[in-house]
């Protein structure tokens, strides 16, 4: 079991605060407390039309087929331009300025901040995103900002949570129609930081990242790949669960977002039907990855899926245990992936 590394300089309130009766009802939490907490639904909140749409799509639909059959009628897929869009996203994800440094913990942070502390922070950010009903794209972007900022700036332990909430603030402004206010993010940290500190960190992040805020993430590619290789709603929800698990692992930043997305589809297909080869010539052509290319990433994701790694970080598992996600995080998972699954197709 991974032992959680507390952030001693971040104030952790032991007192439970009652939620206010006014909207939005936000529960104040200090970072060190959050691993022991579970997700709660605190009643209705104001949502944008995009958030309502995401909620509608997340509702359980028994054995609902994916929209693969109707993709020609889906205007959001932009089929006439899909290949060009995907190629451009692949170009963007490879740009060095948009990628975190693979070994920034050793080179930049120098053991002041550890990979385990980063995992605790990401686990907490999942809780924050759930509290505010933020889009999943907001969460992915925020984690990307955290990694990119840590790649070029040494950060003290007591500022790590500030970096996290400031990244969510920026990502919210980028993705959400009605992002939470600065005071809301101060409140969610139990007022550990002032508005001035949060705004100053926001400015530091923007300056360090040269205002390059529109990175393609694993979620960006997953939307495309799901249409090519996911047959039903359960598989789609499982793929989203596995993709969010990848956010916890510092080692996963060495993989390109498109590789993570392809590996997620591979592992979701294997989990749902372990007796059938999880890859296909269609997926290889569409994603640009052969099954052997995915091996390292798939095995890393499988370890987290089996709860062999980051077992103490439970926010994502609790989130996907909810009925609206069909409890995909509680599914029985094959303990091993046969090596034959990673053999390339001879005809390709």
N, C-alpha and C positions, 0 to 999 in steps of 0.2 A: 504493500500500500504506500502511496506517495504521501509523505508527511507535509502538511501545509506549512509554509514558511510565512509567519505572520509579519506584518509590517508594523513594527513596534512604535514608530513615530507617528502613525496615523491614529488619531483618537478613536477609540471604540466604545461607544456608549452601551452599557449593560441594561439600561432601562428601556423597556418597550414603549414606544410612543403610540398613542391612539391616533387613528387617521382622522383628519378633519372631515366635517360633513359637507364641505363645499367641494366643487369640482375644480381641478382634477384631484382625486384622492390618492396621494402619494405617500408611501411608507418610508420613513427615514431609516437609512441603514448605513452603518460604518463598514468599511471594506473587510475588516477582520472578523466581523460577525457573520457575513453573508454565507460562507460555506455551510453553516448549520441551518440556514433557512431554506424553505421551499417556496415555490411560486404560488401566488395567491391571486384570485380574481376578485378585485375590490369593487366590482360593480361597473356600470356603464361609464364610458368616458367619451369625450368628443373625438371623433375620428374623421380623417379626411376621406374623400370618396375613394382614393386609392387604397387606404387602409381597410375600408369597408369591402372593397373588391377582393383584397387579399384574404380577409376573414371569410368571405363567401366561398372562395376557392378552397379554403382549408377545411370546410365542413365535411364530415364523413359522408362519403357516397359509396355504398356497398358495391364493390367490384365495378366501379365506374371506369370505362375505358378512357385512356388518355386522349388528348385531342389530336393524336397523330393522324387519324383518318380524316379529320376536318381541317388539317393544317393549311390546305389550299384556300380555305374560306376565312382563315384567321388573319385580319389585317395587321395585328401586332407582330406577326412573324416576318412580314415584308419579304415574302419568298423571292420576288424578282431581284432583291438586293441582298438576300441572306448570305450568299457566299462571299460577297464583297465585304459585308459588315463583319462577318466572322474573321476574314483574313486581316481586316484592319485591327480588330480586337487582339488577334494573335500578335500583330506587330507592336501594339501598345504595351502588352504585358511583358514583352521582352526588353523594353527600354530600361536601361540601367537606372535612370533617374526615378522611375516608378517602382523600383524593386527595393525591398529592404536588403541590407547586407546579411549574408548567410551566417556569419559568425560574429554578429555585433555584440553579443553578450561577452565574448572573450576579448574582442578588440576595442570596444567603446565603453561598455558598462563596467568591465573589469571586476566582476563579481560583486559589485555594489547591488545590482539587481540580478536576480537569478531567473532561469527559465521557469522554475516553479512559481516564483512570484508573478511572473507574466501570466502563467496559467490561471492563478487566483484572480488576477485583474480581469482577464477575459471572461472567466466564469461570472464575475460580478457584473460585467457589462451586459451579459445575456440577461441577468436579472433586471437591470435598468431598462433594457429594450422591452422586456415583457411588461414592466410597470407602466411604461409610457405608450405601449402598443405601437412601437416603431416598426417600420418595414425591415425585413431581413437585410435588404441592401444597405441600410443605414448601419447595421451592426458590422457587416463585412467591411465596409469602408472605414469605420472607426478603428477596427483592429488593424487594418492596413496602415492608417495614419500613425497609430501607436508604434508599429514596427519600423516604419520609415523614419519617424522622429528619433527613436532610440538608436537607429543606425548611425546617426550623425551628431547626437547630443547626449552627453553623460547626464543622467538624471538621478537625484537623490531619492531615497526610499520614500520620504515623506511627500514627494511630489508625484509619485507614480499614479495614485488615484486621481490627482488633479489632471494629469496628462490624459487619463482614460475618459473622464467626463468631458474635458474640453474637446477631445476627438469626436465623441458622440455628438456634442453640440454642433461642430462643423459639419459632420456627416448628415445630421438632421436638417441643417440649412440647405444642404445639397440635394437631399432626397425627399424630404417631407414638405407637404404643402403648409402645414401648421406645426412647425418644430416647437418643442418645449422652450420655455424662456430660461434665461441665465439663472434666475432665482430658483427655478425648479431643480436645476442641477446642483445648486448649492444645498438645497433642501435634501436631496437624495443622498448627499454625503454627510448628512447630519450637521450641516453648516460648518464642516471642517475648514472650508475655504470660503473666502469672501468673493463677491461679484468681481471686484477689481482683480483679484488673483486669477480667477477663471478667464476673464477677458484678456488679461495679459498673456496667459498660457495659450489662449486661442491665437493671439497675434504671433507668438513665437512659433507655433506649429505652422501657420500659414507662411511665415517667412522662411522657415527651414525647408518646407516642401515646395517653395517657389510657386505657391498657389496652383500646383498641379494636383487637383483634388479628384479628378474623374477617372480613377483607375478602374480597369476591368478586374473583377474579382471572380472567385470560384463560382459564386452565385450567378454572375453574368453568363458564364459559359454553361453552367448547369441547366439553365432554362433552355438553351439551344439543344444540348445533348439529350435532355429528357425526351424531347419530341422525336428523337431518332432511335432511342433504345429503351424507353420505359413503357411497359404495356398497360399498367393500371395505376389507380390512385394510391394503393398501398406502397407500391414500389417507388412512386414519386415522393411520398412522405418519408420513406426510409432513406432515399437519396438525400433529401434535405437535412435529415438528422445527421447522417454521416458527414455531410459537408460542414455542418456547424461544429461537429467534433474536431475537425481538422484545425479549427481556429485555436483550440487549446494548446496544440503542440508546437512548440518553438521549432522543432526539427522540420516541420512541414513547410516552413518558409523557403526552404531550398527548392521546393517544387513550384513550377509555374501554376497559376490558377487554373489554366485549361487542363493541365495534367491532373490536378486534384479533382476537377469536375469529372473527367473521364474515368478516373479511378473510383470515384463515388458511384457512378453508373455501373461499372464493372462489379463492385462489391454488392450493390443493391440487387442486381440481377442474380448474382451467385447466392445471396442470402435467401431470396424468394424461391429459387429453383436450383439447388446445388447439384442436381443430376444432369443439368444441361450446361454446355460450355457458355460462360457468361459473356463472351465477346463474339463479334460477328464481322463479316467483311463489310457490311454496311456501316457499322460503328467505327471500324478502323478507317474507312474512307472518310467518314463524316468528321471524326475527331482529329484525324491525323496521327493517331497513336496506335501502335500494335499492342497486343496483350503483354509482350515482354517488356515494353517500355513502361508499363504501369506497375510492374511487380513490386518495386520498393515502396511506392506510395500506397498501393493496395494493402500490403502487409502491415504498414504503419497504421493505416486506418482500421484494419482488422483487429490489431492489438487494442486499440481504444474501444472498438465496438464490443470486444470481449471483456472489457473492463479491466484489462491487464495494466493499463496505464491511465493515470489521472482518475483513479477510481474515487478519490475523495472530492472531486469537483463534480457536483451533481446537477447544476442548474439546467444543462441541456437535456440530460436524461429525464429530469422531472418535467421539463417543458413538453417533451415528446411522449410522455406517458399519458397526457391528457386525451380524453375521448376524441376531441376534434382532430388529433393527429393519429388516431387509431392505435395509440400505445405502441408505436413502432420501436421505441427504445427498449421495450420489454420482450421483444421477439426472441425466440430461441435461435441461436446463431451457430452454424457449424464451427467446430473448434479449430479445424485446419482447412486450408485451401490447397487442393492437390496441385502439384507442380505442373500437371498437364494443362491446367487452366491458363498457364502463362506461355504455352507454346504458340508460336505464330502460325498463321494459316499459310500453307505451302503455296497456295495458288495466288497469293498477293505479294 
